[in-house]
Amino acid sequence: MCFRNLGSFIINDKWYKERNYDPEKESKRIVTMAAKLIVSEICSMPCDLETCPTISDMHASETRPPLLHMLLRNMISSQLKQFTIVQCILQD
């Protein structure tokens, strides 16, 4: 088994072992994990602290964390609201 597959297996195994059969607790665990994944993705993004992005830059896919964008796309229909929320989160 390749190392990458072994790592995925260990993470998957841990995830399933920790699952909770109480739907409310399991929902909270999933949302918490999603938040951790999104924060990790944001932290790994390169950022330029010297210039402020233009509106067209904000629409570029590389300035939006893909997981955060996916989450907001599933929650909010307005693209303007999605971009505004992404920018608010990235500014924090």
C-alpha positions, -999 to 999 in steps of 0.1 A, spaced: 0 0 0 14 34 -10 20 60 17 -6 84 4 -32 56 4 -21 46 39 -26 82 51 -60 83 36 -69 50 51 -59 61 86 -78 94 83 -109 76 70 -107 49 97 -104 76 124 -133 95 110 -156 65 109 -145 53 144 -154 87 159 -187 90 142 -217 95 165 -250 78 161 -269 107 176 -279 128 145 -275 161 163 -240 153 176 -229 139 142 -242 170 124 -221 192 147 -191 170 142 -194 173 104 -199 211 105 -169 215 128 -147 194 105 -159 214 75 -149 246 93 -115 232 101 -110 222 64 -120 257 52 -98 275 77 -69 252 67 -75 260 31 -76 298 38 -44 296 58 -25 279 30 -36 305 4 -9 330 -8 -18 366 0 -4 399 -10 -4 424 19 9 452 -3 -21 458 -25 -58 456 -22 -75 433 -48 -97 450 -74 -133 438 -80 -122 418 -110 -95 402 -88 -121 392 -63 -141 374 -90 -110 354 -99 -112 318 -87 -77 318 -72 -87 345 -46 -116 324 -33 -110 294 -12 -127 265 -32 -143 248 -2 -156 281 12 -169 290 -22 -186 256 -25 -203 260 9 -216 295 1 -228 285 -34 -249 258 -17 -263 283 9 -267 316 -9 -279 322 -45 -266 357 -49 -231 358 -62 -226 393 -48 -235 381 -14 -212 351 -17 -183 373 -27 -191 398 1 -191 370 27 -159 355 14 -142 389 17 -155 394 52 -142 360 62 -108 365 46 -104 399 63 -108 384 98 
